Amino acid sequence: MTIVGEIDLYTAPRLQSELDRLLDESAAAFMVVDMSGVEFCDSTGMNVLLSALKRLREQGGVLEMAGPRPAVRKILQVTGLDSVFTVHEAVPEELLAAEPKA
């Protein structure tokens, strides 16, 4: 999943809906959220991501983040969420290689 723009009080409900839809429609056990296009993420946005992480963990799955910009990485560090989420510098190469080609 790729997220772009800002995740805040106004946009977090849309992200929550999309994550819920993805988790309801698929039996995904592994999700990587590409955060490289996210310019800002407040506590509301982090709570949405934490909720998705919790839901996947309850189903035996994993949610990881990739490519957070410095502002988002700082929020992760200040809140201690960098130890809750697995955070990659970029989307792992093995996942990029597995994507279907159009």
C-alpha positions as CSV (number, residue, x, y, z in Angstrom):
1,M,0.0,0.0,0.0
2,T,1.3,3.4,-0.9
3,I,0.2,6.5,1.0
4,V,0.9,10.1,-0.2
5,G,0.2,13.6,1.2
6,E,-0.7,14.3,4.8
7,I,-2.2,11.9,7.3
8,D,-4.0,14.0,9.9
9,L,-7.3,14.5,11.7
10,Y,-9.1,15.2,8.4
11,T,-7.5,12.5,6.2
12,A,-7.1,9.7,8.7
13,P,-10.7,8.5,8.4
14,R,-10.2,7.9,4.7
15,L,-7.0,6.0,5.4
16,Q,-8.8,3.9,8.1
17,S,-11.5,3.1,5.6
18,E,-9.0,2.0,2.9
19,L,-7.0,-0.1,5.3
20,D,-10.2,-1.8,6.6
21,R,-11.3,-2.5,3.1
22,L,-8.0,-4.0,2.2
23,L,-7.9,-6.2,5.3
24,D,-11.6,-7.2,4.8
25,E,-11.2,-8.1,1.1
26,S,-8.0,-10.0,1.3
27,A,-6.5,-12.6,3.6
28,A,-3.3,-10.5,3.6
29,A,-0.9,-11.7,6.2
30,F,1.9,-9.3,5.2
31,M,1.5,-5.6,4.4
32,V,4.1,-3.0,3.7
33,V,3.0,0.6,3.8
34,D,5.1,2.8,1.5
35,M,5.3,6.1,3.4
36,S,7.8,7.8,1.1
37,G,5.1,10.1,-0.2
38,V,3.8,11.1,3.2
39,E,4.8,14.7,4.0
40,F,3.2,14.8,7.5
41,C,1.6,12.4,9.9
42,D,0.0,13.4,13.2
43,S,-1.0,11.2,16.1
44,T,-4.4,10.5,14.5
45,G,-2.6,9.0,11.5
46,M,-0.2,7.0,13.7
47,N,-3.2,5.6,15.6
48,V,-4.8,4.4,12.3
49,L,-1.6,2.6,11.4
50,L,-1.3,1.1,14.9
51,S,-4.9,-0.1,14.6
52,A,-4.1,-1.9,11.3
53,L,-0.9,-3.3,12.8
54,K,-2.9,-4.7,15.8
55,R,-5.5,-6.1,13.5
56,L,-3.0,-7.9,11.3
57,R,-1.1,-9.2,14.4
58,E,-4.3,-10.6,15.8
59,Q,-4.6,-12.5,12.5
60,G,-1.0,-13.7,12.7
61,G,0.1,-11.1,10.1
62,V,2.6,-8.3,9.9
63,L,2.5,-4.7,8.9
64,E,5.7,-2.9,8.1
65,M,6.6,0.7,7.0
66,A,8.9,1.7,4.2
67,G,10.6,4.9,3.2
68,P,9.3,7.4,5.8
69,R,10.6,10.9,5.2
70,P,12.6,12.6,8.0
71,A,9.6,14.4,9.5
72,V,7.6,11.1,9.8
73,R,10.7,9.2,11.0
74,K,11.2,11.8,13.7
75,I,7.6,11.2,14.9
76,L,8.2,7.5,15.0
77,Q,11.3,8.0,17.0
78,V,9.9,10.6,19.5
79,T,6.8,8.4,20.1
80,G,8.8,5.2,20.4
81,L,6.8,3.7,17.5
82,D,10.0,3.0,15.6
83,S,10.4,0.0,18.0
84,V,6.8,-1.1,17.4
85,F,6.8,-1.0,13.6
86,T,9.5,-2.6,11.5
87,V,10.7,0.4,9.4
88,H,12.6,0.0,6.1
89,E,14.5,2.7,4.3
90,A,12.7,1.8,1.1
91,V,10.2,-0.9,0.0
92,P,12.1,-4.2,0.2
93,E,13.5,-5.2,-3.2
94,E,12.0,-8.7,-3.0
95,L,8.5,-7.1,-2.8
96,L,9.2,-4.9,-5.8
97,A,10.4,-7.9,-7.8
98,A,7.2,-9.7,-6.9
99,E,4.8,-7.0,-8.1
100,P,2.9,-7.9,-11.2
101,K,4.0,-6.1,-14.4
102,A,1.4,-4.2,-16.3
